[in-house]
C-alpha cells in the first residue's frame, strides 16, 4: 500500500492537537504515513509544541490563511505519490483506522 500524507490544520487548541497527534502515533502503523501540520498563526503554545516534534513536517503561517488555503499548502508539502488525508485536529483515531480506510479506498479501482 502507498503511504498517506495526513494533513492537519491548527489554530490554537493545543490540547486537541496533542491528542490528535498522539493518537496517530499510537494507532497508526509505523512507516505508513507522514504528518503535515499547517498552523494558521496560533497564539497559544501550539507553535512551540510543533517545533519540538521530530517526525512532523510543519508550515507556520504568519496569518490565518483559512482552511482551504491551509489544506492546499499542506498538500503541496506532501511526498509525491502519497494518498492525501485531511484530518481535523480534534479527531482522535483508533486501532487500525488508517488501514481500514485504505482497504475500503482500494477495494474498487473506480
Jmol script that loads the backbone (N, CA, C; Angstrom):
load data "model"
ATOM      1  N   UNK A   1       0.834  -1.193   0.000  1.00  0.00           N
ATOM      2  CA  UNK A   1       0.000   0.000   0.000  1.00  0.00           C
ATOM      3  C   UNK A   1       0.876   1.253   0.000  1.00  0.00           C
ATOM      4  N   UNK A   2       0.362   2.289  -0.629  1.00  0.00           N
ATOM      5  CA  UNK A   2       1.062   3.570  -0.642  1.00  0.00           C
ATOM      6  C   UNK A   2       0.982   4.226   0.730  1.00  0.00           C
ATOM      7  N   UNK A   3       1.937   5.102   0.972  1.00  0.00           N
ATOM      8  CA  UNK A   3       1.909   5.890   2.203  1.00  0.00           C
ATOM      9  C   UNK A   3       0.801   6.939   2.111  1.00  0.00           C
ATOM     10  N   UNK A   4       0.457   7.477   3.265  1.00  0.00           N
ATOM     11  CA  UNK A   4      -0.563   8.512   3.353  1.00  0.00           C
ATOM     12  C   UNK A   4       0.028   9.755   3.992  1.00  0.00           C
ATOM     13  N   UNK A   5      -0.228  10.897   3.393  1.00  0.00           N
ATOM     14  CA  UNK A   5       0.124  12.177   3.995  1.00  0.00           C
ATOM     15  C   UNK A   5      -1.104  12.665   4.756  1.00  0.00           C
ATOM     16  N   UNK A   6      -0.969  12.738   6.080  1.00  0.00           N
ATOM     17  CA  UNK A   6      -2.055  13.188   6.946  1.00  0.00           C
ATOM     18  C   UNK A   6      -1.839  14.680   7.192  1.00  0.00           C
ATOM     19  N   UNK A   7      -2.757  15.483   6.702  1.00  0.00           N
ATOM     20  CA  UNK A   7      -2.627  16.933   6.788  1.00  0.00           C
ATOM     21  C   UNK A   7      -3.594  17.458   7.844  1.00  0.00           C
ATOM     22  N   UNK A   8      -3.030  18.166   8.814  1.00  0.00           N
ATOM     23  CA  UNK A   8      -3.804  18.698   9.929  1.00  0.00           C
ATOM     24  C   UNK A   8      -3.597  20.202   9.978  1.00  0.00           C
ATOM     25  N   UNK A   9      -4.683  20.965  10.032  1.00  0.00           N
ATOM     26  CA  UNK A   9      -4.597  22.408  10.219  1.00  0.00           C
ATOM     27  C   UNK A   9      -4.798  22.725  11.695  1.00  0.00           C
ATOM     28  N   UNK A  10      -4.024  23.692  12.185  1.00  0.00           N
ATOM     29  CA  UNK A  10      -4.180  24.091  13.578  1.00  0.00           C
ATOM     30  C   UNK A  10      -4.343  25.597  13.680  1.00  0.00           C
ATOM     31  N   UNK A  11      -5.108  25.976  14.663  1.00  0.00           N
ATOM     32  CA  UNK A  11      -5.208  27.364  15.095  1.00  0.00           C
ATOM     33  C   UNK A  11      -5.576  27.315  16.574  1.00  0.00           C
ATOM     34  N   UNK A  12      -4.563  27.468  17.413  1.00  0.00           N
ATOM     35  CA  UNK A  12      -4.732  27.348  18.864  1.00  0.00           C
ATOM     36  C   UNK A  12      -5.246  25.947  19.229  1.00  0.00           C
ATOM     37  N   UNK A  13      -5.883  25.797  20.363  1.00  0.00           N
ATOM     38  CA  UNK A  13      -6.400  24.499  20.825  1.00  0.00           C
ATOM     39  C   UNK A  13      -5.307  23.428  20.913  1.00  0.00           C
ATOM     40  N   UNK A  14      -4.222  23.758  21.588  1.00  0.00           N
ATOM     41  CA  UNK A  14      -3.088  22.838  21.710  1.00  0.00           C
ATOM     42  C   UNK A  14      -3.499  21.476  22.253  1.00  0.00           C
ATOM     43  N   UNK A  15      -4.370  21.431  23.241  1.00  0.00           N
ATOM     44  CA  UNK A  15      -4.737  20.136  23.825  1.00  0.00           C
ATOM     45  C   UNK A  15      -5.400  19.229  22.792  1.00  0.00           C
ATOM     46  N   UNK A  16      -6.203  19.794  21.910  1.00  0.00           N
ATOM     47  CA  UNK A  16      -6.819  18.993  20.850  1.00  0.00           C
ATOM     48  C   UNK A  16      -5.762  18.474  19.882  1.00  0.00           C
ATOM     49  N   UNK A  17      -4.849  19.342  19.498  1.00  0.00           N
ATOM     50  CA  UNK A  17      -3.792  18.963  18.557  1.00  0.00           C
ATOM     51  C   UNK A  17      -2.919  17.858  19.142  1.00  0.00           C
ATOM     52  N   UNK A  18      -2.535  17.994  20.401  1.00  0.00           N
ATOM     53  CA  UNK A  18      -1.726  16.957  21.056  1.00  0.00           C
ATOM     54  C   UNK A  18      -2.455  15.619  21.054  1.00  0.00           C
ATOM     55  N   UNK A  19      -3.720  15.630  21.422  1.00  0.00           N
ATOM     56  CA  UNK A  19      -4.496  14.397  21.455  1.00  0.00           C
ATOM     57  C   UNK A  19      -4.573  13.742  20.092  1.00  0.00           C
ATOM     58  N   UNK A  20      -4.777  14.538  19.076  1.00  0.00           N
ATOM     59  CA  UNK A  20      -4.858  14.024  17.703  1.00  0.00           C
ATOM     60  C   UNK A  20      -3.536  13.389  17.292  1.00  0.00           C
ATOM     61  N   UNK A  21      -2.452  14.114  17.453  1.00  0.00           N
ATOM     62  CA  UNK A  21      -1.143  13.621  17.021  1.00  0.00           C
ATOM     63  C   UNK A  21      -0.729  12.392  17.822  1.00  0.00           C
ATOM     64  N   UNK A  22      -0.939  12.415  19.129  1.00  0.00           N
ATOM     65  CA  UNK A  22      -0.593  11.256  19.960  1.00  0.00           C
ATOM     66  C   UNK A  22      -1.384  10.024  19.554  1.00  0.00           C
ATOM     67  N   UNK A  23      -2.653  10.201  19.194  1.00  0.00           N
ATOM     68  CA  UNK A  23      -3.454   9.041  18.769  1.00  0.00           C
ATOM     69  C   UNK A  23      -2.965   8.500  17.429  1.00  0.00           C
ATOM     70  N   UNK A  24      -2.505   9.374  16.544  1.00  0.00           N
ATOM     71  CA  UNK A  24      -1.946   8.901  15.273  1.00  0.00           C
ATOM     72  C   UNK A  24      -0.691   8.076  15.536  1.00  0.00           C
ATOM     73  N   UNK A  25       0.201   8.590  16.372  1.00  0.00           N
ATOM     74  CA  UNK A  25       1.419   7.842  16.701  1.00  0.00           C
ATOM     75  C   UNK A  25       1.091   6.491  17.336  1.00  0.00           C
ATOM     76  N   UNK A  26       0.086   6.453  18.170  1.00  0.00           N
ATOM     77  CA  UNK A  26      -0.253   5.227  18.901  1.00  0.00           C
ATOM     78  C   UNK A  26      -0.963   4.194  18.031  1.00  0.00           C
ATOM     79  N   UNK A  27      -1.856   4.631  17.157  1.00  0.00           N
ATOM     80  CA  UNK A  27      -2.751   3.704  16.466  1.00  0.00           C
ATOM     81  C   UNK A  27      -2.513   3.572  14.960  1.00  0.00           C
ATOM     82  N   UNK A  28      -1.413   4.099  14.461  1.00  0.00           N
ATOM     83  CA  UNK A  28      -1.157   4.039  13.029  1.00  0.00           C
ATOM     84  C   UNK A  28       0.153   3.302  12.780  1.00  0.00           C
ATOM     85  N   UNK A  29       0.115   2.382  11.824  1.00  0.00           N
ATOM     86  CA  UNK A  29       1.286   1.558  11.524  1.00  0.00           C
ATOM     87  C   UNK A  29       2.470   2.431  11.121  1.00  0.00           C
ATOM     88  N   UNK A  30       3.573   2.212  11.794  1.00  0.00           N
ATOM     89  CA  UNK A  30       4.797   2.979  11.531  1.00  0.00           C
ATOM     90  C   UNK A  30       5.180   2.852  10.057  1.00  0.00           C
ATOM     91  N   UNK A  31       5.714   3.899   9.494  1.00  0.00           N
ATOM     92  CA  UNK A  31       6.173   3.958   8.105  1.00  0.00           C
ATOM     93  C   UNK A  31       5.050   3.866   7.073  1.00  0.00           C
ATOM     94  N   UNK A  32       3.793   4.035   7.505  1.00  0.00           N
ATOM     95  CA  UNK A  32       2.694   4.022   6.543  1.00  0.00           C
ATOM     96  C   UNK A  32       2.155   5.421   6.278  1.00  0.00           C
ATOM     97  N   UNK A  33       2.754   6.417   6.935  1.00  0.00           N
ATOM     98  CA  UNK A  33       2.203   7.767   6.849  1.00  0.00           C
ATOM     99  C   UNK A  33       3.272   8.813   7.140  1.00  0.00           C
ATOM    100  N   UNK A  34       2.918  10.048   6.825  1.00  0.00           N
ATOM    101  CA  UNK A  34       3.646  11.215   7.292  1.00  0.00           C
ATOM    102  C   UNK A  34       2.600  12.196   7.795  1.00  0.00           C
ATOM    103  N   UNK A  35       2.971  12.969   8.793  1.00  0.00           N
ATOM    104  CA  UNK A  35       2.076  14.001   9.320  1.00  0.00           C
ATOM    105  C   UNK A  35       2.599  15.359   8.872  1.00  0.00           C
ATOM    106  N   UNK A  36       1.681  16.152   8.334  1.00  0.00           N
ATOM    107  CA  UNK A  36       1.988  17.529   7.942  1.00  0.00           C
ATOM    108  C   UNK A  36       1.011  18.428   8.690  1.00  0.00           C
ATOM    109  N   UNK A  37       1.545  19.343   9.484  1.00  0.00           N
ATOM    110  CA  UNK A  37       0.693  20.271  10.219  1.00  0.00           C
ATOM    111  C   UNK A  37       0.908  21.674   9.663  1.00  0.00           C
ATOM    112  N   UNK A  38      -0.191  22.312   9.316  1.00  0.00           N
ATOM    113  CA  UNK A  38      -0.171  23.700   8.870  1.00  0.00           C
ATOM    114  C   UNK A  38      -0.802  24.527   9.983  1.00  0.00           C
ATOM    115  N   UNK A  39       0.004  25.379  10.596  1.00  0.00           N
ATOM    116  CA  UNK A  39      -0.503  26.215  11.680  1.00  0.00           C
ATOM    117  C   UNK A  39      -0.870  27.590  11.138  1.00  0.00           C
ATOM    118  N   UNK A  40      -2.091  28.001  11.439  1.00  0.00           N
ATOM    119  CA  UNK A  40      -2.616  29.274  10.956  1.00  0.00           C
ATOM    120  C   UNK A  40      -2.464  30.380  11.997  1.00  0.00           C
ATOM    121  N   UNK A  41      -1.216  30.629  12.404  1.00  0.00           N
ATOM    122  CA  UNK A  41      -0.871  31.745  13.294  1.00  0.00           C
ATOM    123  C   UNK A  41      -1.442  31.589  14.704  1.00  0.00           C
ATOM    124  N   UNK A  42      -1.267  30.410  15.277  1.00  0.00           N
ATOM    125  CA  UNK A  42      -1.714  30.185  16.656  1.00  0.00           C
ATOM    126  C   UNK A  42      -1.026  31.147  17.607  1.00  0.00           C
ATOM    127  N   UNK A  43      -1.742  31.541  18.660  1.00  0.00           N
ATOM    128  CA  UNK A  43      -1.193  32.449  19.656  1.00  0.00           C
ATOM    129  C   UNK A  43      -0.990  31.764  21.008  1.00  0.00           C
ATOM    130  N   UNK A  44      -1.356  30.492  21.107  1.00  0.00           N
ATOM    131  CA  UNK A  44      -1.095  29.741  22.334  1.00  0.00           C
ATOM    132  C   UNK A  44       0.231  29.000  22.175  1.00  0.00           C
ATOM    133  N   UNK A  45       0.438  27.909  22.852  1.00  0.00           N
ATOM    134  CA  UNK A  45       1.705  27.175  22.795  1.00  0.00           C
ATOM    135  C   UNK A  45       1.778  26.148  21.663  1.00  0.00           C
ATOM    136  N   UNK A  46       0.848  26.199  20.720  1.00  0.00           N
ATOM    137  CA  UNK A  46       0.827  25.229  19.627  1.00  0.00           C
ATOM    138  C   UNK A  46       2.116  25.249  18.816  1.00  0.00           C
ATOM    139  N   UNK A  47       2.585  26.413  18.444  1.00  0.00           N
ATOM    140  CA  UNK A  47       3.800  26.522  17.618  1.00  0.00           C
ATOM    141  C   UNK A  47       4.996  25.929  18.349  1.00  0.00           C
ATOM    142  N   UNK A  48       5.166  26.252  19.614  1.00  0.00           N
ATOM    143  CA  UNK A  48       6.290  25.717  20.394  1.00  0.00           C
ATOM    144  C   UNK A  48       6.219  24.190  20.457  1.00  0.00           C
ATOM    145  N   UNK A  49       5.034  23.648  20.685  1.00  0.00           N
ATOM    146  CA  UNK A  49       4.853  22.194  20.714  1.00  0.00           C
ATOM    147  C   UNK A  49       5.236  21.569  19.376  1.00  0.00           C
ATOM    148  N   UNK A  50       4.745  22.138  18.292  1.00  0.00           N
ATOM    149  CA  UNK A  50       5.024  21.579  16.970  1.00  0.00           C
ATOM    150  C   UNK A  50       6.509  21.638  16.632  1.00  0.00           C
ATOM    151  N   UNK A  51       7.183  22.688  17.053  1.00  0.00           N
ATOM    152  CA  UNK A  51       8.617  22.809  16.784  1.00  0.00           C
ATOM    153  C   UNK A  51       9.430  21.752  17.529  1.00  0.00           C
ATOM    154  N   UNK A  52       8.896  21.216  18.608  1.00  0.00           N
ATOM    155  CA  UNK A  52       9.573  20.158  19.372  1.00  0.00           C
ATOM    156  C   UNK A  52       9.423  18.786  18.722  1.00  0.00           C
ATOM    157  N   UNK A  53       8.453  18.620  17.846  1.00  0.00           N
ATOM    158  CA  UNK A  53       8.161  17.312  17.250  1.00  0.00           C
ATOM    159  C   UNK A  53       9.177  17.005  16.148  1.00  0.00           C
ATOM    160  N   UNK A  54       9.726  15.817  16.194  1.00  0.00           N
ATOM    161  CA  UNK A  54      10.767  15.424  15.239  1.00  0.00           C
ATOM    162  C   UNK A  54      10.207  14.806  13.962  1.00  0.00           C
ATOM    163  N   UNK A  55       9.100  14.106  14.063  1.00  0.00           N
ATOM    164  CA  UNK A  55       8.579  13.329  12.937  1.00  0.00           C
ATOM    165  C   UNK A  55       7.383  13.984  12.261  1.00  0.00           C
ATOM    166  N   UNK A  56       7.327  15.304  12.292  1.00  0.00           N
ATOM    167  CA  UNK A  56       6.200  16.033  11.709  1.00  0.00           C
ATOM    168  C   UNK A  56       6.748  17.125  10.797  1.00  0.00           C
ATOM    169  N   UNK A  57       6.202  17.217   9.594  1.00  0.00           N
ATOM    170  CA  UNK A  57       6.502  18.345   8.711  1.00  0.00           C
ATOM    171  C   UNK A  57       5.562  19.480   9.104  1.00  0.00           C
ATOM    172  N   UNK A  58       6.084  20.696   9.121  1.00  0.00           N
ATOM    173  CA  UNK A  58       5.259  21.820   9.567  1.00  0.00           C
ATOM    174  C   UNK A  58       5.382  23.018   8.636  1.00  0.00           C
ATOM    175  N   UNK A  59       4.313  23.772   8.619  1.00  0.00           N
ATOM    176  CA  UNK A  59       4.276  25.079   7.976  1.00  0.00           C
ATOM    177  C   UNK A  59       3.703  26.027   9.022  1.00  0.00           C
ATOM    178  N   UNK A  60       4.391  27.131   9.265  1.00  0.00           N
ATOM    179  CA  UNK A  60       3.935  28.114  10.236  1.00  0.00           C
ATOM    180  C   UNK A  60       3.552  29.390   9.500  1.00  0.00           C
ATOM    181  N   UNK A  61       2.263  29.628   9.376  1.00  0.00           N
ATOM    182  CA  UNK A  61       1.779  30.834   8.707  1.00  0.00           C
ATOM    183  C   UNK A  61       1.821  32.017   9.671  1.00  0.00           C
ATOM    184  N   UNK A  62       2.160  33.180   9.160  1.00  0.00           N
ATOM    185  CA  UNK A  62       2.208  34.389   9.986  1.00  0.00           C
ATOM    186  C   UNK A  62       0.826  35.023  10.141  1.00  0.00           C
ATOM    187  N   UNK A  63      -0.119  34.526   9.346  1.00  0.00           N
ATOM    188  CA  UNK A  63      -1.515  34.966   9.466  1.00  0.00           C
ATOM    189  C   UNK A  63      -2.418  33.775   9.193  1.00  0.00           C
ATOM    190  N   UNK A  64      -3.657  33.888   9.636  1.00  0.00           N
ATOM    191  CA  UNK A  64      -4.620  32.815   9.410  1.00  0.00           C
ATOM    192  C   UNK A  64      -5.096  32.899   7.960  1.00  0.00           C
ATOM    193  N   UNK A  65      -4.654  31.933   7.146  1.00  0.00           N
ATOM    194  CA  UNK A  65      -4.996  31.949   5.720  1.00  0.00           C
ATOM    195  C   UNK A  65      -6.285  31.190   5.426  1.00  0.00           C
ATOM    196  N   UNK A  66      -6.912  30.630   6.449  1.00  0.00           N
ATOM    197  CA  UNK A  66      -8.156  29.899   6.272  1.00  0.00           C
ATOM    198  C   UNK A  66      -7.933  28.428   5.991  1.00  0.00           C
ATOM    199  N   UNK A  67      -9.019  27.685   6.065  1.00  0.00           N
ATOM    200  CA  UNK A  67      -8.952  26.235   5.925  1.00  0.00           C
ATOM    201  C   UNK A  67      -8.567  25.771   4.514  1.00  0.00           C
ATOM    202  N   UNK A  68      -9.259  26.229   3.463  1.00  0.00           N
ATOM    203  CA  UNK A  68      -8.927  25.717   2.121  1.00  0.00           C
ATOM    204  C   UNK A  68      -7.481  25.996   1.711  1.00  0.00           C
ATOM    205  N   UNK A  69      -7.025  27.229   1.902  1.00  0.00           N
ATOM    206  CA  UNK A  69      -5.659  27.571   1.513  1.00  0.00           C
ATOM    207  C   UNK A  69      -4.645  26.812   2.372  1.00  0.00           C
ATOM    208  N   UNK A  70      -4.924  26.679   3.659  1.00  0.00           N
ATOM    209  CA  UNK A  70      -4.042  25.919   4.539  1.00  0.00           C
ATOM    210  C   UNK A  70      -3.940  24.465   4.113  1.00  0.00           C
ATOM    211  N   UNK A  71      -5.066  23.878   3.760  1.00  0.00           N
ATOM    212  CA  UNK A  71      -5.056  22.483   3.275  1.00  0.00           C
ATOM    213  C   UNK A  71      -4.221  22.362   2.005  1.00  0.00           C
ATOM    214  N   UNK A  72      -4.398  23.282   1.090  1.00  0.00           N
ATOM    215  CA  UNK A  72      -3.621  23.246  -0.159  1.00  0.00           C
ATOM    216  C   UNK A  72      -2.130  23.394   0.105  1.00  0.00           C
ATOM    217  N   UNK A  73      -1.758  24.199   1.079  1.00  0.00           N
ATOM    218  CA  UNK A  73      -0.343  24.340   1.428  1.00  0.00           C
ATOM    219  C   UNK A  73       0.207  23.006   1.940  1.00  0.00           C
ATOM    220  N   UNK A  74      -0.564  22.323   2.770  1.00  0.00           N
ATOM    221  CA  UNK A  74      -0.147  21.022   3.275  1.00  0.00           C
ATOM    222  C   UNK A  74      -0.037  19.988   2.177  1.00  0.00           C
ATOM    223  N   UNK A  75      -0.990  19.998   1.262  1.00  0.00           N
ATOM    224  CA  UNK A  75      -0.968  19.057   0.136  1.00  0.00           C
ATOM    225  C   UNK A  75       0.287  19.276  -0.707  1.00  0.00           C
ATOM    226  N   UNK A  76       0.667  20.517  -0.922  1.00  0.00           N
ATOM    227  CA  UNK A  76       1.866  20.817  -1.709  1.00  0.00           C
ATOM    228  C   UNK A  76       3.138  20.295  -1.046  1.00  0.00           C
ATOM    229  N   UNK A  77       3.137  20.193   0.278  1.00  0.00           N
ATOM    230  CA  UNK A  77       4.304  19.708   1.006  1.00  0.00           C
ATOM    231  C   UNK A  77       4.353  18.173   1.082  1.00  0.00           C
ATOM    232  N   UNK A  78       3.245  17.528   0.750  1.00  0.00           N
ATOM    233  CA  UNK A  78       3.159  16.063   0.847  1.00  0.00           C
ATOM    234  C   UNK A  78       4.129  15.388  -0.120  1.00  0.00           C
ATOM    235  N   UNK A  79       4.629  14.245   0.317  1.00  0.00           N
ATOM    236  CA  UNK A  79       5.521  13.464  -0.538  1.00  0.00           C
ATOM    237  C   UNK A  79       4.774  12.993  -1.775  1.00  0.00           C
ATOM    238  N   UNK A  80       5.475  13.012  -2.891  1.00  0.00           N
ATOM    239  CA  UNK A  80       4.883  12.643  -4.177  1.00  0.00           C
ATOM    240  C   UNK A  80       4.335  11.221  -4.124  1.00  0.00           C
ATOM    241  N   UNK A  81       3.215  10.993  -4.752  1.00  0.00           N
ATOM    242  CA  UNK A  81       2.557   9.698  -4.882  1.00  0.00           C
ATOM    243  C   UNK A  81       1.883   9.202  -3.604  1.00  0.00           C
ATOM    244  N   UNK A  82       1.928   9.964  -2.524  1.00  0.00           N
ATOM    245  CA  UNK A  82       1.198   9.577  -1.320  1.00  0.00           C
ATOM    246  C   UNK A  82      -0.288   9.834  -1.499  1.00  0.00           C
ATOM    247  N   UNK A  83      -1.094   9.044  -0.810  1.00  0.00           N
ATOM    248  CA  UNK A  83      -2.502   9.384  -0.673  1.00  0.00           C
ATOM    249  C   UNK A  83      -2.582  10.590   0.255  1.00  0.00           C
ATOM    250  N   UNK A  84      -3.634  11.387   0.113  1.00  0.00           N
ATOM    251  CA  UNK A  84      -3.818  12.590   0.920  1.00  0.00           C
ATOM    252  C   UNK A  84      -5.020  12.387   1.825  1.00  0.00           C
ATOM    253  N   UNK A  85      -4.842  12.719   3.111  1.00  0.00           N
ATOM    254  CA  UNK A  85      -5.929  12.631   4.079  1.00  0.00           C
ATOM    255  C   UNK A  85      -5.960  13.927   4.871  1.00  0.00           C
ATOM    256  N   UNK A  86      -7.069  14.644   4.814  1.00  0.00           N
ATOM    257  CA  UNK A  86      -7.250  15.853   5.615  1.00  0.00           C
ATOM    258  C   UNK A  86      -7.916  15.430   6.919  1.00  0.00           C
ATOM    259  N   UNK A  87      -7.308  15.814   8.044  1.00  0.00           N
ATOM    260  CA  UNK A  87      -7.799  15.381   9.344  1.00  0.00           C
ATOM    261  C   UNK A  87      -7.927  16.598  10.254  1.00  0.00           C
ATOM    262  N   UNK A  88      -9.094  16.778  10.845  1.00  0.00           N
ATOM    263  CA  UNK A  88      -9.276  17.876  11.794  1.00  0.00           C
ATOM    264  C   UNK A  88      -8.486  17.604  13.064  1.00  0.00           C
ATOM    265  N   UNK A  89      -7.974  18.649  13.683  1.00  0.00           N
ATOM    266  CA  UNK A  89      -7.129  18.470  14.860  1.00  0.00           C
ATOM    267  C   UNK A  89      -7.902  18.037  16.103  1.00  0.00           C
ATOM    268  N   UNK A  90      -9.211  17.993  16.050  1.00  0.00           N
ATOM    269  CA  UNK A  90      -9.990  17.492  17.183  1.00  0.00           C
ATOM    270  C   UNK A  90     -10.365  16.021  17.023  1.00  0.00           C
ATOM    271  N   UNK A  91      -9.744  15.346  16.058  1.00  0.00           N
ATOM    272  CA  UNK A  91     -10.003  13.932  15.813  1.00  0.00           C
ATOM    273  C   UNK A  91      -9.065  13.063  16.638  1.00  0.00           C
ATOM    274  N   UNK A  92      -9.621  12.048  17.267  1.00  0.00           N
ATOM    275  CA  UNK A  92      -8.835  11.023  17.956  1.00  0.00           C
ATOM    276  C   UNK A  92      -9.050   9.734  17.172  1.00  0.00           C
ATOM    277  N   UNK A  93      -7.978   9.186  16.622  1.00  0.00           N
ATOM    278  CA  UNK A  93      -8.094   7.965  15.827  1.00  0.00           C
ATOM    279  C   UNK A  93      -7.978   6.743  16.739  1.00  0.00           C
ATOM    280  N   UNK A  94      -8.398   5.592  16.220  1.00  0.00           N
ATOM    281  CA  UNK A  94      -8.397   4.356  16.998  1.00  0.00           C
ATOM    282  C   UNK A  94      -7.685   3.248  16.225  1.00  0.00           C
ATOM    283  N   UNK A  95      -7.605   2.099  16.820  1.00  0.00           N
ATOM    284  CA  UNK A  95      -6.890   0.956  16.255  1.00  0.00           C
ATOM    285  C   UNK A  95      -7.302   0.688  14.807  1.00  0.00           C
ATOM    286  N   UNK A  96      -6.314   0.532  13.952  1.00  0.00           N
ATOM    287  CA  UNK A  96      -6.497   0.159  12.538  1.00  0.00           C
ATOM    288  C   UNK A  96      -7.286   1.178  11.720  1.00  0.00           C
ATOM    289  N   UNK A  97      -7.406   2.373  12.187  1.00  0.00           N
ATOM    290  CA  UNK A  97      -8.230   3.357  11.489  1.00  0.00           C
ATOM    291  C   UNK A  97      -7.759   3.610  10.065  1.00  0.00           C
ATOM    292  N   UNK A  98      -6.464   3.842   9.890  1.00  0.00           N
ATOM    293  CA  UNK A  98      -5.952   4.160   8.554  1.00  0.00           C
ATOM    294  C   UNK A  98      -5.939   2.918   7.669  1.00  0.00           C
ATOM    295  N   UNK A  99      -5.540   1.808   8.220  1.00  0.00           N
ATOM    296  CA  UNK A  99      -5.513   0.554   7.461  1.00  0.00           C
ATOM    297  C   UNK A  99      -6.908   0.237   6.916  1.00  0.00           C
ATOM    298  N   UNK A 100      -7.929   0.370   7.738  1.00  0.00           N
ATOM    299  CA  UNK A 100      -9.288   0.078   7.294  1.00  0.00           C
ATOM    300  C   UNK A 100      -9.785   1.076   6.256  1.00  0.00           C
ATOM    301  N   UNK A 101      -9.435   2.349   6.411  1.00  0.00           N
ATOM    302  CA  UNK A 101      -9.803   3.338   5.386  1.00  0.00           C
ATOM    303  C   UNK A 101      -9.159   3.003   4.048  1.00  0.00           C
ATOM    304  N   UNK A 102      -7.892   2.594   4.092  1.00  0.00           N
ATOM    305  CA  UNK A 102      -7.182   2.274   2.848  1.00  0.00           C
ATOM    306  C   UNK A 102      -7.736   1.007   2.203  1.00  0.00           C
ATOM    307  N   UNK A 103      -8.111   0.027   2.995  1.00  0.00           N
ATOM    308  CA  UNK A 103      -8.728  -1.181   2.441  1.00  0.00           C
ATOM    309  C   UNK A 103      -9.997  -0.810   1.689  1.00  0.00           C
ATOM    310  N   UNK A 104     -10.801   0.039   2.282  1.00  0.00           N
ATOM    311  CA  UNK A 104     -12.041   0.492   1.633  1.00  0.00           C
ATOM    312  C   UNK A 104     -11.718   1.286   0.367  1.00  0.00           C
ATOM    313  N   UNK A 105     -10.773   2.206   0.469  1.00  0.00           N
ATOM    314  CA  UNK A 105     -10.401   3.046  -0.670  1.00  0.00           C
ATOM    315  C   UNK A 105      -9.944   2.209  -1.859  1.00  0.00           C
ATOM    316  N   UNK A 106      -9.160   1.192  -1.578  1.00  0.00           N
ATOM    317  CA  UNK A 106      -8.567   0.385  -2.646  1.00  0.00           C
ATOM    318  C   UNK A 106      -9.394  -0.845  -3.014  1.00  0.00           C
ATOM    319  N   UNK A 107     -10.580  -0.996  -2.457  1.00  0.00           N
ATOM    320  CA  UNK A 107     -11.408  -2.177  -2.703  1.00  0.00           C
ATOM    321  C   UNK A 107     -12.039  -2.164  -4.087  1.00  0.00           C
ATOM    322  N   UNK A 108     -12.097  -1.016  -4.728  1.00  0.00           N
ATOM    323  CA  UNK A 108     -12.683  -0.911  -6.049  1.00  0.00           C
ATOM    324  C   UNK A 108     -11.847   0.092  -6.851  1.00  0.00           C
ATOM    325  N   UNK A 109     -11.344  -0.336  -7.976  1.00  0.00           N
ATOM    326  CA  UNK A 109     -10.466   0.539  -8.765  1.00  0.00           C
ATOM    327  C   UNK A 109     -11.151   1.790  -9.262  1.00  0.00           C
ATOM    328  N   UNK A 110     -12.472   1.827  -9.241  1.00  0.00           N
ATOM    329  CA  UNK A 110     -13.211   3.021  -9.688  1.00  0.00           C
ATOM    330  C   UNK A 110     -13.131   4.103  -8.648  1.00  0.00           C
TER     331      UNK A 110
END
end "model"
wireframe off; spacefill off
backbone 0.3
color backbone group
